[in-house]
Amino acid sequence: MSGSDSDDEMFEDALDEGAVSCFDSEHWDLPSDPEEEVVGKSMEEEGSWDLQEALDETVGALDMFLSNKFNEALSIISSRAHISIYHGVGRALVLFIQAVMTMEMSDIDLAIDALKQAVKVAQRYRKKVSTIARIFHRPDYNTYTEVEVHAELIYAECLLMNAILTFVYDQSLFTFLKGGIRIRSCYQSYKECLHILKTRSFEDEGRKRHFESGVCMGVGAFNLMISQLPTRVLKLLEFIGFSGNKMFGQKHLEEGSNLRDGLRSPLCVIILSGFHTYVVYALGLCDGDLELCEKHIKKMLKKYPKGALYLFFDARLKQLQGKVDDAIQTYEDSIRSQHEWRQFHYMCIWEKIWCYCYKCDWINAAKCCDTLYKVCRWSPATYYYLYGCFLYMQMLDGKSSLFEEIVNVFKKVPELKQKFAGKSSPIEKFCVKRAEKFFRQGRQLMLPLLEILYLWHGFPILGKTPHLLRVYLHMIESNVSRAKKAKENRETVDDYYMLTFLRGVVLKYLDCPLQAEEYFKEIVRNEKEIKEDSFLPPYAAGELAILFTEQGRNSEASQWLHLARHNYHGYLAEVMLHFRLHAIHKKLQAANHGLIPSHPHSIQQTTDQYLVVDTLKVLDFSSSELEPSLANKSKNHLTPPNSVRSIVGQ
């Protein structure tokens, strides 16, 4: 792999080289200063191992793992995990994946213990270079043995897995900051590995490819992970000395995926596919590179035709492409391919829920929810709430006998909410609040399934299948008159504005942007009427920012972005919206060549100059811009603002 000096600058750390390890010594039982780490037991006590032999066994174990022989793979790499750096990190990786999939504390503890052991083994073989020496000159990496350079890489991999566990299981701002400081050693080790790769002469090309694939995987995953964090967290990370670069990360993962016979190349494909098929949908603008993923997944399926993981991503691709029936079938293939790790089954069942939902197959979707509620611990409150929603949709279709069961389901949802490291997930909070609203609102809700379908990014996928999307539009339109009557009678206004929002979303994906724009603006214009669903105005403003960004109307998009980010606080699913707004912010930054800076010291200046928005002024629109069916209905036909006037001090 070749690289330029600009690549190095992207991965530079503003802190000195001598910061503390990213593992707490009290939690991980490691020395506070790596230089104090002694070699430990002698080779006679520990047993000897050969790097090439360890690599060959790890490659074989990974092939078994990707061929669904999970327990056999774990058995092989566990045998020498206490002495071999590759056996140690291999065992830690398998247990790490298991912990993330199950969310069982017992599995998390096993993963932590395995990572702890792998770090100790890696520390034993890392090159000992003094902090003072590092400050004044970069080491000559040709003096490093091959074991030492691979140990540096494995040390970084263990720290990266720990960082991911930190961000997954405790999402408080304090923990983000603490975790950011703790992963500094990971950051430094990967930077070191990047320099080693560029400057060291490798005697064996095969072992170099294994090392290079690991550098690509780590540098790529690290940069992607950091770049997707919310703006306020990124500011904290910038403060302590580093940030992530999305394009830099994608570039290295792509290079790693293309390395033939590289140990981590199949893992690069998994991370790259996960980013483009999940992360950009959950945290971004649903603009993943599906063609790139399809190319790599097809390549891996030739090697592992029954590999559960690659079948799963193949099904996810079909789902995102709107091939719903094909996706369901491929999820079934993934489930049938293995029975050792049922956690993979749960991922497939979860996605099948949404595939059935797109087809309005409420019965099969409810069955999948019921299955997950009984066997999976990821989010029982979410599964049970969704189960109630699908029963509710069946009731609306005429099965009135389900009403009592629906009441019992929604009554139980709040009891099922769980916390990880003291925090509840945003989606669980939403489900609990809506279940409680069901009882406050006379045991009824207005199309509750469509709300959560929106939050889970279902409409961009439905946009690939207009015939299914029109069914949802009809569903919404058929309830508007009832909601409007309730609004006029002052019974409830929120249901009307929820339907208005959903109409805007559906029309946007049916390529009717002017109608969608009108509906979104109607919500923000009447935000004071909304009593309980206070998330609707900021989400409507966010949708307008996305809409205008897609149309190239960047100035208006910036105004709506600022409105959504700074005018609303403390509403349901706020974190989920802020991830989307962060993605818009990044896109506008690229398009406007830095008009919206990310650095804290310049935000206020830019806000005063460009982005302080008069809400009423932004809401103006011209009847000439609307399609005829809506132009006649509108009472406020003004022109869009030509300039943004400050409202500071008003």
C-alpha positions as CSV (number, residue, x, y, z in Angstrom):
1,M,0.0,0.0,0.0
2,S,1.3,3.4,-0.9
3,G,0.4,6.7,0.7
4,S,1.1,10.4,0.6
5,D,2.1,12.9,3.2
6,S,-1.4,14.2,3.1
7,D,-2.6,10.8,4.3
8,D,-0.3,11.1,7.3
9,E,-1.7,14.5,8.1
10,M,-5.2,13.1,8.2
11,F,-4.2,10.6,10.8
12,E,-2.0,12.9,13.0
13,D,-2.5,13.3,16.7
14,A,-2.2,16.7,18.4
15,L,-1.2,15.1,21.7
16,D,2.3,14.1,22.7
17,E,3.3,10.5,22.3
18,G,3.4,9.7,26.0
19,A,-0.3,9.7,26.9
20,V,-1.8,6.9,29.0
21,S,-3.1,3.6,27.7
22,C,-6.7,3.5,26.6
23,F,-7.4,0.7,29.0
24,D,-8.0,1.7,32.6
25,S,-5.3,-0.1,34.6
26,E,-7.8,-0.9,37.4
27,H,-10.3,-2.4,34.9
28,W,-7.8,-4.2,32.6
29,D,-5.1,-4.9,35.2
30,L,-2.4,-3.4,32.9
31,P,0.5,-1.2,33.8
32,S,-0.1,2.5,33.6
33,D,3.0,2.9,31.5
34,P,3.7,0.4,28.7
35,E,7.4,1.0,29.2
36,E,7.2,-0.6,32.6
37,E,5.8,-3.8,31.1
38,V,8.2,-6.6,31.7
39,V,8.7,-9.4,29.2
40,G,6.9,-11.8,31.6
41,K,7.4,-15.5,31.7
42,S,10.2,-17.0,29.7
43,M,9.6,-18.8,26.4
44,E,10.2,-22.1,28.2
45,E,7.5,-21.3,30.7
46,E,5.0,-20.0,28.1
47,G,5.9,-22.3,25.2
48,S,7.3,-21.2,21.9
49,W,5.4,-20.3,18.7
50,D,6.2,-19.4,15.1
51,L,4.7,-16.3,13.4
52,Q,4.0,-18.0,10.1
53,E,2.5,-21.0,11.8
54,A,0.3,-18.7,14.0
55,L,-0.8,-16.8,10.8
56,D,-1.7,-20.0,9.0
57,E,-3.7,-21.4,11.9
58,T,-5.5,-18.0,12.3
59,V,-6.3,-17.9,8.6
60,G,-7.7,-21.5,8.8
61,A,-9.8,-20.6,11.9
62,L,-11.2,-17.5,10.1
63,D,-12.2,-19.6,7.2
64,M,-14.0,-21.9,9.5
65,F,-15.7,-19.0,11.2
66,L,-16.9,-17.6,7.9
67,S,-18.0,-21.1,6.8
68,N,-20.3,-21.2,9.9
69,K,-18.0,-23.5,12.0
70,F,-17.9,-21.0,14.8
71,N,-17.3,-23.4,17.8
72,E,-14.5,-25.2,15.9
73,A,-12.8,-22.0,15.0
74,L,-13.0,-20.8,18.6
75,S,-11.5,-24.1,19.8
76,I,-8.5,-23.8,17.5
77,I,-7.6,-20.2,18.3
78,S,-8.2,-20.7,22.1
79,S,-5.6,-23.4,22.4
80,R,-2.7,-21.0,22.3
81,A,-4.4,-17.7,23.0
82,H,-2.2,-17.2,26.1
83,I,1.1,-17.3,24.2
84,S,0.5,-16.4,20.5
85,I,-0.5,-12.9,19.5
86,Y,-2.7,-14.1,16.6
87,H,-4.4,-16.8,18.6
88,G,-5.1,-14.2,21.3
89,V,-6.6,-11.6,19.1
90,G,-8.5,-14.2,17.1
91,R,-10.2,-15.5,20.3
92,A,-10.9,-11.9,21.4
93,L,-12.5,-11.1,18.1
94,V,-14.8,-14.1,18.1
95,L,-16.0,-13.4,21.7
96,F,-16.3,-9.7,20.9
97,I,-18.7,-10.4,18.0
98,Q,-20.7,-12.7,20.2
99,A,-20.9,-10.1,22.9
100,V,-22.2,-7.4,20.5
101,M,-24.8,-9.8,19.1
102,T,-26.1,-11.1,22.4
103,M,-25.8,-8.1,24.7
104,E,-25.6,-10.6,27.5
105,M,-23.4,-9.3,30.4
106,S,-21.8,-12.8,30.7
107,D,-20.7,-12.6,27.1
108,I,-19.5,-9.1,27.5
109,D,-17.4,-10.2,30.5
110,L,-15.9,-13.0,28.4
111,A,-15.0,-10.6,25.6
112,I,-13.4,-8.2,28.1
113,D,-11.3,-11.0,29.6
114,A,-10.2,-12.2,26.2
115,L,-9.2,-8.7,25.2
116,K,-7.4,-8.2,28.4
117,Q,-5.4,-11.4,27.8
118,A,-4.7,-10.5,24.2
119,V,-3.4,-7.1,25.2
120,K,-1.0,-8.7,27.7
121,V,0.4,-11.1,25.1
122,A,0.8,-8.2,22.5
123,Q,2.5,-6.1,25.1
124,R,5.0,-8.8,25.7
125,Y,6.2,-8.7,22.1
126,R,5.8,-5.0,21.3
127,K,9.0,-3.1,20.6
128,K,10.0,-1.1,23.7
129,V,10.9,2.4,22.7
130,S,11.2,5.2,25.3
131,T,8.9,8.1,25.2
132,I,11.8,10.6,25.0
133,A,13.2,8.8,22.0
134,R,9.9,9.0,20.2
135,I,9.7,12.8,20.8
136,F,13.0,13.5,19.1
137,H,13.1,11.1,16.2
138,R,11.0,8.4,14.5
139,P,12.4,4.8,15.1
140,D,14.0,2.9,12.3
141,Y,11.3,0.3,11.7
142,N,13.7,-2.0,9.8
143,T,15.3,-2.8,13.2
144,Y,11.9,-4.2,14.4
145,T,11.4,-7.9,14.1
146,E,8.3,-9.1,12.2
147,V,6.8,-10.3,15.5
148,E,7.2,-6.8,16.9
149,V,5.4,-5.1,14.1
150,H,2.6,-7.6,14.1
151,A,2.3,-7.2,17.9
152,E,1.9,-3.4,17.5
153,L,-0.9,-4.0,15.0
154,I,-2.6,-6.6,17.3
155,Y,-2.3,-4.2,20.3
156,A,-4.1,-1.6,18.3
157,E,-6.8,-4.0,17.2
158,C,-7.6,-5.0,20.8
159,L,-7.9,-1.3,21.8
160,L,-10.2,-0.6,18.8
161,M,-12.5,-3.4,19.9
162,N,-12.5,-2.0,23.4
163,A,-13.4,1.4,22.0
164,I,-16.3,0.0,20.1
165,L,-17.6,-1.7,23.2
166,T,-17.2,1.6,25.1
167,F,-19.3,3.5,22.5
168,V,-21.9,0.8,22.2
169,Y,-22.6,0.1,25.8
170,D,-22.4,3.6,27.3
171,Q,-23.4,6.6,25.2
172,S,-23.2,9.3,27.8
173,L,-21.3,12.4,26.9
174,F,-18.9,11.8,29.8
175,T,-18.1,8.3,28.6
176,F,-17.6,9.5,25.1
177,L,-14.9,11.9,26.4
178,K,-13.4,9.3,28.7
179,G,-13.5,6.7,26.0
180,G,-11.9,9.2,23.6
181,I,-9.0,9.7,25.9
182,R,-8.6,5.9,26.5
183,I,-8.5,5.1,22.7
184,R,-5.6,7.5,22.2
185,S,-3.2,4.6,22.4
186,C,-5.2,2.8,19.7
187,Y,-4.9,5.9,17.6
188,Q,-1.2,6.1,18.1
189,S,-0.6,2.4,17.4
190,Y,-2.5,2.5,14.1
191,K,-0.5,5.6,13.1
192,E,2.6,3.8,14.0
193,C,1.5,0.8,11.9
194,L,0.8,3.0,9.0
195,H,4.4,4.4,9.1
196,I,5.8,0.9,9.5
197,L,3.9,-0.3,6.4
198,K,5.3,2.6,4.4
199,T,8.9,2.6,5.5
200,R,9.8,-1.0,6.5
201,S,11.1,-3.6,4.2
202,F,9.3,-6.9,4.6
203,E,11.0,-10.1,3.8
204,D,7.9,-12.1,3.1
205,E,5.2,-10.7,0.8
206,G,2.5,-13.0,2.3
207,R,3.1,-11.8,5.8
208,K,3.2,-8.2,4.6
209,R,-0.2,-8.7,3.0
210,H,-1.6,-9.9,6.3
211,F,-0.1,-6.9,8.1
212,E,-1.3,-4.5,5.4
213,S,-4.9,-5.9,5.5
214,G,-4.9,-5.3,9.3
215,V,-3.6,-1.7,8.9
216,C,-6.3,-1.0,6.3
217,M,-9.0,-2.5,8.5
218,G,-8.0,-0.7,11.6
219,V,-7.3,2.7,10.1
220,G,-10.5,2.5,8.0
221,A,-12.8,1.4,10.8
222,F,-11.3,3.9,13.3
223,N,-11.8,6.8,10.9
224,L,-15.3,5.8,10.0
225,M,-16.3,5.2,13.6
226,I,-15.0,8.7,14.7
227,S,-16.4,10.5,11.7
228,Q,-20.0,9.4,12.4
229,L,-20.2,10.7,16.0
230,P,-22.4,13.7,16.7
231,T,-21.0,17.2,16.3
232,R,-20.7,17.9,20.0
233,V,-18.8,14.7,20.6
234,L,-16.5,15.5,17.7
235,K,-15.7,18.8,19.3
236,L,-14.6,17.0,22.4
237,L,-12.5,14.6,20.5
238,E,-10.9,17.5,18.6
239,F,-10.2,19.1,21.9
240,I,-8.3,16.1,23.1
241,G,-6.4,15.8,19.9
242,F,-7.9,13.8,17.0
243,S,-10.8,13.4,14.6
244,G,-11.9,10.9,12.0
245,N,-12.0,11.3,8.2
246,K,-14.8,9.4,6.4
247,M,-13.2,9.3,3.0
248,F,-9.8,8.3,4.4
249,G,-11.5,5.5,6.2
250,Q,-13.5,4.3,3.2
251,K,-10.3,4.4,1.1
252,H,-8.4,2.1,3.4
253,L,-11.2,-0.4,3.8
254,E,-11.6,-0.6,0.1
255,E,-7.9,-1.2,-0.3
256,G,-8.0,-3.9,2.4
257,S,-11.0,-5.6,0.8
258,N,-9.0,-5.8,-2.5
259,L,-5.9,-7.4,-0.9
260,R,-5.8,-11.0,-2.1
261,D,-5.3,-13.5,0.6
262,G,-4.9,-10.8,3.3
263,L,-5.9,-12.2,6.7
264,R,-8.3,-9.3,7.5
265,S,-9.5,-8.8,3.9
266,P,-12.8,-10.7,4.5
267,L,-13.3,-8.6,7.7
268,C,-12.7,-5.4,5.7
269,V,-15.6,-6.5,3.4
270,I,-17.8,-7.0,6.4
271,I,-17.0,-3.6,7.9
272,L,-17.4,-1.8,4.6
273,S,-20.7,-3.5,3.9
274,G,-21.9,-2.8,7.4
275,F,-21.1,0.9,7.0
276,H,-22.8,1.3,3.6
277,T,-25.9,-0.8,4.4
278,Y,-26.4,0.1,8.1
279,V,-24.4,3.0,9.4
280,V,-25.3,5.5,6.7
281,Y,-29.0,4.4,7.1
282,A,-29.1,4.6,10.9
283,L,-26.9,7.7,11.2
284,G,-26.8,9.3,7.8
285,L,-28.7,10.2,4.7
286,C,-29.3,6.7,3.4
287,D,-26.8,7.2,0.6
288,G,-24.6,4.1,0.9
289,D,-22.6,2.8,-2.0
290,L,-24.6,-0.3,-2.7
291,E,-22.9,-1.2,-6.0
292,L,-19.5,-1.3,-4.2
293,C,-21.0,-3.6,-1.5
294,E,-22.6,-5.8,-4.1
295,K,-19.3,-6.3,-5.9
296,H,-17.5,-7.3,-2.7
297,I,-20.3,-9.5,-1.3
298,K,-20.6,-11.4,-4.5
299,K,-16.9,-12.1,-4.4
300,M,-17.1,-13.4,-0.9
301,L,-20.1,-15.5,-1.6
302,K,-18.1,-17.4,-4.3
303,K,-15.6,-18.3,-1.5
304,Y,-18.2,-18.9,1.2
305,P,-21.5,-19.7,-0.6
306,K,-23.3,-20.7,2.6
307,G,-21.6,-18.2,4.9
308,A,-24.3,-16.8,7.2
309,L,-22.7,-13.3,7.5
310,Y,-22.3,-12.8,3.7
311,L,-25.8,-14.2,3.0
312,F,-27.1,-11.8,5.6
313,F,-25.5,-8.8,3.9
314,D,-26.6,-10.1,0.5
315,A,-30.2,-10.1,1.8
316,R,-29.8,-6.6,3.3
317,L,-28.6,-5.3,-0.1
318,K,-31.7,-6.8,-1.8
319,Q,-33.8,-5.2,0.8
320,L,-32.2,-1.7,0.3
321,Q,-32.7,-2.2,-3.5
322,G,-36.4,-2.7,-3.0
323,K,-36.3,-6.4,-3.9
324,V,-38.3,-7.3,-0.8
325,D,-39.4,-10.9,-1.7
326,D,-35.8,-11.8,-2.7
327,A,-34.5,-10.3,0.5
328,I,-36.9,-12.4,2.6
329,Q,-35.8,-15.6,0.8
330,T,-32.1,-14.8,1.3
331,Y,-32.6,-14.0,5.0
332,E,-34.2,-17.5,5.2
333,D,-31.2,-19.0,3.5
334,S,-28.9,-17.3,6.0
335,I,-30.9,-18.7,8.9
336,R,-30.9,-22.3,7.4
337,S,-27.2,-22.1,6.7
338,Q,-26.2,-22.6,10.4
339,H,-27.6,-23.4,13.8
340,E,-24.5,-22.9,16.1
341,W,-24.9,-19.2,16.6
342,R,-28.6,-18.3,16.8
343,Q,-27.6,-14.7,17.3
344,F,-27.2,-14.5,13.5
345,H,-30.8,-15.7,13.2
346,Y,-32.0,-12.8,15.3
347,M,-30.5,-10.3,12.9
348,C,-32.2,-11.9,10.0
349,I,-35.6,-12.1,11.8
350,W,-35.3,-8.4,12.7
351,E,-34.8,-7.5,9.1
352,K,-37.6,-9.8,8.0
353,I,-40.0,-7.8,10.2
354,W,-39.4,-4.7,8.1
355,C,-39.6,-6.6,4.8
356,Y,-43.0,-7.9,5.8
357,C,-43.9,-4.4,7.0
358,Y,-43.1,-3.0,3.5
359,K,-45.6,-5.5,2.0
360,C,-48.2,-4.7,4.7
361,D,-48.0,-8.3,5.8
362,W,-48.9,-7.5,9.4
363,I,-49.5,-11.2,10.4
364,N,-46.0,-12.4,9.5
365,A,-44.4,-9.3,10.8
366,A,-46.1,-9.8,14.2
367,K,-44.9,-13.4,14.3
368,C,-41.3,-12.3,13.9
369,C,-41.7,-9.6,16.6
370,D,-43.2,-12.2,19.0
371,T,-40.3,-14.6,18.2
372,L,-37.6,-11.9,19.0
373,Y,-39.5,-10.9,22.2
374,K,-39.3,-14.4,23.5
375,V,-35.7,-15.3,22.6
376,C,-33.6,-12.1,22.0
377,R,-32.4,-9.6,24.7
378,W,-31.4,-6.8,22.4
379,S,-34.5,-4.7,23.0
380,P,-37.6,-6.4,24.4
381,A,-39.6,-3.2,24.7
382,T,-39.1,-2.4,21.0
383,Y,-40.1,-5.9,19.9
384,Y,-43.2,-5.9,22.1
385,Y,-44.2,-2.4,21.0
386,L,-43.8,-3.4,17.4
387,Y,-45.8,-6.5,18.1
388,G,-48.6,-4.4,19.4
389,C,-48.4,-2.0,16.4
390,F,-48.8,-4.9,14.0
391,L,-51.8,-6.2,15.9
392,Y,-53.2,-2.6,15.8
393,M,-52.8,-2.6,12.0
394,Q,-54.7,-5.9,11.8
395,M,-57.4,-4.4,14.0
396,L,-57.7,-1.4,11.7
397,D,-58.1,-3.9,8.9
398,G,-61.2,-5.4,10.6
399,K,-59.9,-7.8,13.4
400,S,-61.6,-6.0,16.3
401,S,-61.2,-9.0,18.5
402,L,-57.5,-8.1,18.9
403,F,-58.3,-5.0,20.9
404,E,-57.9,-6.5,24.4
405,E,-54.6,-8.1,23.5
406,I,-53.3,-4.8,22.1
407,V,-54.3,-3.1,25.4
408,N,-52.3,-5.8,27.4
409,V,-49.3,-5.5,25.1
410,F,-49.0,-1.7,25.3
411,K,-49.6,-1.9,29.1
412,K,-46.5,-4.1,29.4
413,V,-44.1,-2.2,27.2
414,P,-42.9,0.3,29.8
415,E,-42.0,-2.5,32.1
416,L,-39.6,-4.0,29.5
417,K,-37.4,-0.9,29.0
418,Q,-33.8,-1.7,29.8
419,K,-30.6,0.3,30.2
420,F,-27.0,-0.3,29.2
421,A,-24.5,1.5,31.4
422,G,-27.4,3.6,32.8
423,K,-28.8,4.8,29.4
424,S,-31.9,3.7,27.5
425,S,-31.8,3.6,23.7
426,P,-33.7,6.4,21.9
427,I,-35.9,3.9,20.0
428,E,-36.9,2.2,23.3
429,K,-37.8,5.6,24.9
430,F,-39.9,6.4,21.8
431,C,-41.8,3.1,22.1
432,V,-42.5,3.5,25.8
433,K,-43.7,7.0,25.3
434,R,-46.1,6.0,22.5
435,A,-47.4,3.1,24.5
436,E,-48.2,5.5,27.3
437,K,-49.8,7.9,24.9
438,F,-52.1,5.0,23.8
439,F,-53.8,5.1,27.2
440,R,-53.8,8.9,27.6
441,Q,-55.5,9.2,24.3
442,G,-58.5,7.0,25.0
443,R,-56.8,3.7,24.0
444,Q,-56.1,4.7,20.5
445,L,-53.2,5.9,18.3
446,M,-52.9,7.3,14.8
447,L,-51.1,4.8,12.6
448,P,-48.4,4.1,15.2
449,L,-46.5,1.7,12.9
450,L,-45.8,4.4,10.4
451,E,-44.1,6.6,13.0
452,I,-41.5,3.9,13.9
453,L,-41.2,2.9,10.3
454,Y,-40.0,6.5,9.6
455,L,-37.6,6.5,12.5
456,W,-36.1,3.2,11.3
457,H,-35.5,4.6,7.8
458,G,-38.2,2.5,6.1
459,F,-39.4,5.1,3.7
460,P,-36.2,5.5,1.6
461,I,-36.4,1.7,1.0
462,L,-40.1,2.0,0.1
463,G,-39.2,4.7,-2.3
464,K,-37.5,2.0,-4.4
465,T,-41.0,0.3,-4.7
466,P,-43.5,3.1,-5.5
467,H,-46.4,0.6,-5.8
468,L,-45.9,-0.3,-2.1
469,L,-45.4,3.4,-1.1
470,R,-48.7,4.4,-2.7
471,V,-50.4,1.9,-0.4
472,Y,-49.0,3.8,2.6
473,L,-50.1,7.1,1.1
474,H,-53.7,5.8,0.7
475,M,-53.5,4.6,4.3
476,I,-52.5,8.1,5.5
477,E,-55.0,10.0,3.3
478,S,-57.9,7.8,4.5
479,N,-57.3,9.0,8.1
480,V,-56.8,12.7,7.4
481,S,-60.5,13.7,7.5
482,R,-60.9,12.1,10.9
483,A,-57.8,13.7,12.3
484,K,-58.8,17.1,10.9
485,K,-62.2,16.9,12.5
486,A,-60.6,16.0,15.9
487,K,-58.3,19.0,15.4
488,E,-61.2,21.4,14.7
489,N,-63.1,20.0,17.7
490,R,-60.0,20.6,19.8
491,E,-60.0,16.9,20.8
492,T,-56.4,16.4,19.6
493,V,-54.3,18.3,17.1
494,D,-51.1,16.1,17.2
495,D,-52.6,13.3,15.1
496,Y,-53.4,15.7,12.3
497,Y,-49.8,17.1,12.3
498,M,-48.4,13.6,12.5
499,L,-50.3,12.6,9.4
500,T,-49.2,15.9,7.7
501,F,-45.6,15.0,8.4
502,L,-46.1,11.4,7.1
503,R,-47.7,12.8,3.9
504,G,-44.7,15.0,3.4
505,V,-42.3,12.1,3.8
506,V,-44.2,9.8,1.4
507,L,-44.7,12.5,-1.2
508,K,-40.9,13.3,-1.1
509,Y,-40.2,9.7,-2.0
510,L,-42.9,9.7,-4.7
511,D,-41.0,12.6,-6.3
512,C,-43.4,15.3,-5.4
513,P,-41.0,17.7,-3.6
514,L,-43.2,20.8,-3.7
515,Q,-46.1,19.2,-2.0
516,A,-43.7,17.6,0.6
517,E,-42.2,21.0,1.2
518,E,-45.6,22.5,1.9
519,Y,-46.5,19.9,4.4
520,F,-43.2,20.1,6.3
521,K,-43.5,23.9,6.4
522,E,-47.1,23.7,7.6
523,I,-45.9,21.8,10.7
524,V,-43.2,24.3,11.7
525,R,-45.5,27.2,10.9
526,N,-48.1,25.8,13.4
527,E,-45.6,24.3,15.9
528,K,-47.3,26.1,18.9
529,E,-50.5,24.2,18.3
530,I,-48.7,20.8,18.8
531,K,-49.0,19.7,22.4
532,E,-47.3,16.4,23.0
533,D,-45.5,15.3,19.7
534,S,-42.9,18.1,20.1
535,F,-40.5,16.1,17.9
536,L,-42.5,16.9,14.8
537,P,-41.3,20.5,14.2
538,P,-37.6,19.7,14.4
539,Y,-38.0,16.6,12.3
540,A,-39.9,18.6,9.7
541,A,-37.2,21.2,9.7
542,G,-34.6,18.5,9.3
543,E,-36.6,17.0,6.4
544,L,-36.6,20.4,4.7
545,A,-32.8,20.7,5.2
546,I,-32.4,17.3,3.5
547,L,-34.8,18.1,0.7
548,F,-33.1,21.4,-0.1
549,T,-29.7,19.8,0.1
550,E,-30.7,17.2,-2.4
551,Q,-32.0,20.0,-4.7
552,G,-28.8,21.9,-4.4
553,R,-30.5,24.8,-2.6
554,N,-27.7,25.0,-0.1
555,S,-28.4,28.4,1.3
556,E,-32.0,27.4,2.3
557,A,-30.7,24.0,3.5
558,S,-28.3,25.8,5.8
559,Q,-31.1,27.9,7.3
560,W,-33.3,24.9,8.0
561,L,-30.4,23.0,9.3
562,H,-29.6,25.7,11.9
563,L,-33.3,25.9,12.8
564,A,-33.5,22.1,13.4
565,R,-30.3,22.0,15.4
566,H,-30.6,25.0,17.6
567,N,-34.3,25.9,18.0
568,Y,-35.5,22.7,19.6
569,H,-34.4,20.7,22.6
570,G,-35.6,17.9,24.8
571,Y,-37.9,16.1,22.4
572,L,-38.3,12.4,21.6
573,A,-35.7,10.7,19.4
574,E,-33.6,13.9,19.5
575,V,-30.3,11.9,19.3
576,M,-31.5,10.1,16.1
577,L,-32.3,13.4,14.4
578,H,-29.0,14.9,15.4
579,F,-27.1,12.1,13.7
580,R,-29.0,12.9,10.5
581,L,-28.4,16.6,10.9
582,H,-24.7,15.9,11.4
583,A,-24.7,14.1,8.0
584,I,-26.4,17.1,6.3
585,H,-23.9,19.4,8.0
586,K,-21.0,17.4,6.5
587,K,-22.6,17.4,3.1
588,L,-23.1,21.1,3.1
589,Q,-19.6,21.7,4.3
590,A,-18.3,19.8,1.3
591,A,-20.7,21.6,-1.1
592,N,-20.1,25.1,0.3
593,H,-16.3,24.8,0.8
594,G,-16.4,25.4,4.5
595,L,-19.3,27.9,4.8
596,I,-20.5,26.0,7.9
597,P,-17.3,25.4,10.0
598,S,-17.1,22.5,12.5
599,H,-14.7,24.2,14.9
600,P,-16.3,25.6,18.1
601,H,-14.5,29.0,17.9
602,S,-16.0,29.9,14.6
603,I,-19.5,28.6,15.0
604,Q,-20.9,31.7,16.7
605,Q,-19.4,34.0,14.1
606,T,-20.9,32.1,11.2
607,T,-24.2,31.8,13.1
608,D,-24.4,35.6,13.5
609,Q,-23.4,36.2,9.9
610,Y,-25.4,33.6,8.0
611,L,-27.5,31.3,10.0
612,V,-29.6,33.1,12.6
613,V,-33.0,32.4,11.2
614,D,-36.3,34.3,11.5
615,T,-38.7,31.3,11.7
616,L,-41.6,33.2,10.0
617,K,-39.3,34.4,7.2
618,V,-38.0,31.0,6.4
619,L,-41.5,29.6,6.3
620,D,-42.6,31.8,3.5
621,F,-43.3,30.2,0.1
622,S,-44.7,31.2,-3.2
623,S,-47.8,29.7,-4.8
624,S,-46.0,29.7,-8.1
625,E,-43.6,27.1,-6.6
626,L,-46.4,24.7,-5.6
627,E,-48.0,22.2,-7.7
628,P,-51.6,23.3,-8.7
629,S,-53.4,21.0,-6.2
630,L,-51.7,22.6,-3.3
631,A,-51.4,26.2,-4.6
632,N,-55.1,26.7,-4.3
633,K,-55.2,25.4,-0.7
634,S,-52.5,27.6,0.6
635,K,-53.4,30.9,2.4
636,N,-49.8,32.3,2.8
637,H,-48.3,32.8,-0.6
638,L,-45.1,34.8,0.0
639,T,-41.7,34.5,-1.6
640,P,-38.7,32.6,-0.2
641,P,-36.2,34.9,1.7
642,N,-33.5,36.4,-0.5
643,S,-31.4,37.2,2.5
644,V,-31.3,36.0,6.1
645,R,-31.9,38.7,8.7
646,S,-30.7,38.4,12.2
647,I,-33.2,38.2,15.0
648,V,-30.6,38.6,17.8
649,G,-32.0,41.0,20.3
650,Q,-35.6,40.9,19.1
